Amino acid sequence: MKRYSAFAIAREALRFHSGWERAWRNPEPKKKYDVIIVGAGGHGLATAYYLGRNFGITNVAVIEKGWLGGGNTGRNTTIIRSNYLQDPSAAIYEKARSLYENLSQDLNYNVMFSPRGVMMLAQTHHEIRGYQRTAHANALQGVTTEFISPQKVKELCPIINLDGPRYPVLGALWQPRGGTARHDAVAWGYARACSDMGMDIIQQCEVKAVRQNDGKVVGVDTTKGAIDGDKLGLVVAGHSGVLADMAGFRLPVESVALQALVSEPIKPCMDVVVMANTVHGYMSQSDKGEMVIGGGADGYNNYTQRGSFHHVEETVRALVETFPMISRLKMLRWWGGIVDMTGDRSPILSKTPLENCFINCGWGTGGFKAIPGSGWGMAELMAKGQSSLTEEFTMSRFKDGKFIDESVAAGVAH
Ligand SMILES: Cc1cc2nc3c(=O)[nH]c(=O)nc-3n(C[C@H](O)[C@H](O)[C@H](O)COP(=O)(O)OP(=O)(O)OC[C@H]3O[C@@H](n4cnc5c(N)ncnc54)[C@H](O)[C@@H]3O)c2cc1C
């Protein structure tokens, strides 16, 4: 695969862009692989990438029922941060955030990581205490955050209204190296690098059954036929319960639709990410100028990848108090994705009751930010049978009562 470079852009400009290669191959499945990953979202592709890069395991298939990145990875609002409360969470999210810093260079693909800073507004006294506690925890974990005053909030985000009638802004938890990245580019960059290592990304191929023999996984049945594999990674976000059922075990996750919307593009007016968890909304401005606005999850389980009017109304109504200028914007589009929520709002990266079958799920409303760290840890878990990044995120913690409670840090905010 040719490397992308300034020289390549100049060369292709001179020959009318006729020389670009396809970014990834479109192969037919082989009969057998060392590792099969189900789900070509960010987490599945990153797992495959680090299996090859860190462990030299390249006889890998990534099987995707639709198109790569077409699940939640291509539907999220792209917020990246690592200001979580519990140590295992801070470790994996900070690993991910730090990998994002150089991901474009590592993948030779511009993922447009923009560490513009993320603030989580404190709009009640309870939130002030909660975020101050998180700032202290982050200091111990080596994650750079600070609790800032309302005046500093206004300085960083001039369009904000500090004196809302119901919920004035009382301060914020500020992570200066948090930010955003281009979600599709993250999936495309990993896919290109995986394909370059000889891995097969098989799109439009749905896994219909998990085959096992004597308690061990032996392969999967797909719409493109049977594929054998020594190890299987299930990385399918909102469809984790469906795949777990095929593999013969139950998961403590619920699948619900999470929605977001964007406004018409406007001139640059906001160069930070703001999350307002009390009123249940968050906002940033995309490079195209759209205001990217996210809200909450549906209150009932479902598999509809769609938006709904009542969510738009609730989210915008809540945010208008803090950002009065958005009341004058037109909405451009809105959508939904199916997220997989655990009871403690932390993910599962774990072995399963089926030998050589591993699961990565439960990222809920906030897994985009974790993609590089999750892939790094999951690859280690699959290659070596253990990883310090994933060891607390077992399935069995729900049986043993060892929850990693992030409901405050992750329940609403992304
Ligand atoms: C509206 C919205 C906003 C969000 N905002 C943020 C945010 O700002 N920051 C953040 O960190 N996170 C955010 N998230 C969460 C984040 O998008 C997800 O946690 C993350 O993208 C999950 O990635 P994934 O690779 O696990 O799943 P996905 O990208 O969903 O990939 C799973 C893939 O598995 C495939 N699949 C399913 N079943 C099968 C099968 N039987 N056979 C083959 N393939 C199958 C699917 O087609 C899909 O492509 C948001 C999510 C949504 C919906």
The ligand as a MOL file (V3000), in Angstrom:
LIG
                    3D

  0  0  0     0  0            999 V3000
M  V30 BEGIN CTAB
M  V30 COUNTS 53 58 0 0 0
M  V30 BEGIN ATOM
M  V30 1 C -25.8400 9.3620 18.6680 0
M  V30 2 C -24.6100 8.8070 19.3270 0
M  V30 3 C -23.6810 9.6840 19.8760 0
M  V30 4 C -22.5250 9.1980 20.4870 0
M  V30 5 N -21.6020 10.0930 20.9060 0
M  V30 6 C -20.4140 9.6500 21.4010 0
M  V30 7 C -19.3940 10.5840 21.7260 0
M  V30 8 O -19.5310 11.7930 21.5560 0
M  V30 9 N -18.2160 10.1000 22.2320 0
M  V30 10 C -18.0320 8.7650 22.4440 0
M  V30 11 O -16.9730 8.4040 22.9550 0
M  V30 12 N -18.9780 7.8580 22.0940 0
M  V30 13 C -20.1510 8.2610 21.5760 0
M  V30 14 N -21.1220 7.3600 21.2030 0
M  V30 15 C -20.9060 5.9300 21.4350 0
M  V30 16 C -20.0110 5.3230 20.3730 0
M  V30 17 O -20.4920 5.6590 19.0880 0
M  V30 18 C -19.9700 3.7970 20.5070 0
M  V30 19 O -19.6760 3.4250 21.8450 0
M  V30 20 C -18.8760 3.2050 19.6150 0
M  V30 21 O -18.9440 3.7500 18.3290 0
M  V30 22 C -19.0640 1.7100 19.5420 0
M  V30 23 O -18.1900 1.2190 18.5590 0
M  V30 24 P -18.2330 -0.2950 18.1670 0
M  V30 25 O -17.1370 -0.5350 17.2060 0
M  V30 26 O -18.2670 -1.1200 19.4020 0
M  V30 27 O -19.6730 -0.4740 17.5310 0
M  V30 28 P -20.2510 -0.1730 16.0780 0
M  V30 29 O -19.5650 0.9600 15.4310 0
M  V30 30 O -21.7350 -0.0930 16.2340 0
M  V30 31 O -19.8300 -1.4650 15.2700 0
M  V30 32 C -20.4440 -2.7240 15.4640 0
M  V30 33 C -20.6220 -3.3390 14.0950 0
M  V30 34 O -21.0910 -4.6790 14.2520 0
M  V30 35 C -21.8730 -4.9690 13.1150 0
M  V30 36 N -22.6970 -6.1590 13.3870 0
M  V30 37 C -23.7360 -6.2730 14.2490 0
M  V30 38 N -24.2470 -7.5270 14.1800 0
M  V30 39 C -23.5260 -8.2080 13.2620 0
M  V30 40 C -23.5780 -9.5450 12.7330 0
M  V30 41 N -24.4940 -10.4320 13.1450 0
M  V30 42 N -22.6720 -9.9140 11.7860 0
M  V30 43 C -21.7100 -9.0260 11.3520 0
M  V30 44 N -21.6360 -7.7460 11.8020 0
M  V30 45 C -22.5250 -7.3530 12.7470 0
M  V30 46 C -22.6920 -3.6990 12.9240 0
M  V30 47 O -23.2020 -3.6110 11.6080 0
M  V30 48 C -21.6620 -2.6190 13.2380 0
M  V30 49 O -21.0570 -2.0740 12.0990 0
M  V30 50 C -22.2970 7.8040 20.5910 0
M  V30 51 C -23.2270 6.9100 20.0400 0
M  V30 52 C -24.3670 7.4020 19.3990 0
M  V30 53 C -25.3410 6.4330 18.7880 0
M  V30 END ATOM
M  V30 BEGIN BOND
M  V30 1 1 1 2
M  V30 2 1 2 3
M  V30 3 2 2 52
M  V30 4 2 3 4
M  V30 5 1 4 5
M  V30 6 1 4 50
M  V30 7 2 5 6
M  V30 8 1 6 7
M  V30 9 1 6 13
M  V30 10 2 7 8
M  V30 11 1 7 9
M  V30 12 1 9 10
M  V30 13 2 10 11
M  V30 14 1 10 12
M  V30 15 2 12 13
M  V30 16 1 13 14
M  V30 17 1 14 15
M  V30 18 1 14 50
M  V30 19 1 15 16
M  V30 20 1 16 17
M  V30 21 1 16 18
M  V30 22 1 18 19
M  V30 23 1 18 20
M  V30 24 1 20 21
M  V30 25 1 20 22
M  V30 26 1 22 23
M  V30 27 1 23 24
M  V30 28 2 24 25
M  V30 29 1 24 26
M  V30 30 1 24 27
M  V30 31 1 27 28
M  V30 32 2 28 29
M  V30 33 1 28 30
M  V30 34 1 28 31
M  V30 35 1 31 32
M  V30 36 1 32 33
M  V30 37 1 33 34
M  V30 38 1 33 48
M  V30 39 1 34 35
M  V30 40 1 35 36
M  V30 41 1 35 46
M  V30 42 1 36 37
M  V30 43 1 36 45
M  V30 44 2 37 38
M  V30 45 1 38 39
M  V30 46 1 39 40
M  V30 47 2 39 45
M  V30 48 1 40 41
M  V30 49 2 40 42
M  V30 50 1 42 43
M  V30 51 2 43 44
M  V30 52 1 44 45
M  V30 53 1 46 47
M  V30 54 1 46 48
M  V30 55 1 48 49
M  V30 56 2 50 51
M  V30 57 1 51 52
M  V30 58 1 52 53
M  V30 END BOND
M  V30 END CTAB
M  END
